Amino acid sequence: MITLLIATRNAHKVGEIAAILGAGFRYLKIQGDDDLPVVVEDAPTFAGNAVKKAETIARALLLRSVSRLPAAQEKFFVLADDSGLEVDALGGAPGVHSARFAALDSGADGNSTDADNNAKLLRLLADVPQARRTARFRCVLALVEVNRAVPMLAPQVFEGACEGRIDFAPRGVGGFGYDPLFIPLGQDKSFAELGESVKNGLSHRAKALAELREWFKGSGEK
């Protein structure tokens, strides 16, 4: 069994990754009482943030005593994700700032609420016609093996994108983040309306995780 510690405290993201990858892995998430650092995501790219998170958490696991670290004979990896929304009419914003898009205006610490982020996006696109509301969700995954017997290797990096457009008002109650505003290419419903099973077959994260799954198969890990 391969154990994946998903380097996030976002329960939605952990559940989505587990639902897409499915059986065959043991999934762990960072708990509030874990002696693990909170990684500042200050890189200018999704890949930079994902790699920073994966390497920082992996090094911390190697240096500290964490009770949930599996036995030496088990395969154990840290999986970090950075993802967000790129809107063409906004020059690719919010991009790496997707989670704290609204908070950028006030300088407040931490992430903004989904409602505030969506409201800001709609405000900035108020005068943009449908033909120019093209956008994509992008996801980059970084995978690092944690093994005290060998030096830490460079992360494996996987990427996926889902093209679409931004609607004029939120639709649907499913999903999270910008899902109520994002209409994927070839669909007439938002991610929040399509339902988890449909979204997980189309999404940027699903495409990146498909690459990850193929890497595990090709490396002989699964």
Summary of the structure (lengths in Angstrom):
residues: 222
radius of gyration: 18.0
end to end distance: 8.6
largest distance: 58.1
contacts: 681
relative contact order: 0.16
helix: 39%
strand: 23%
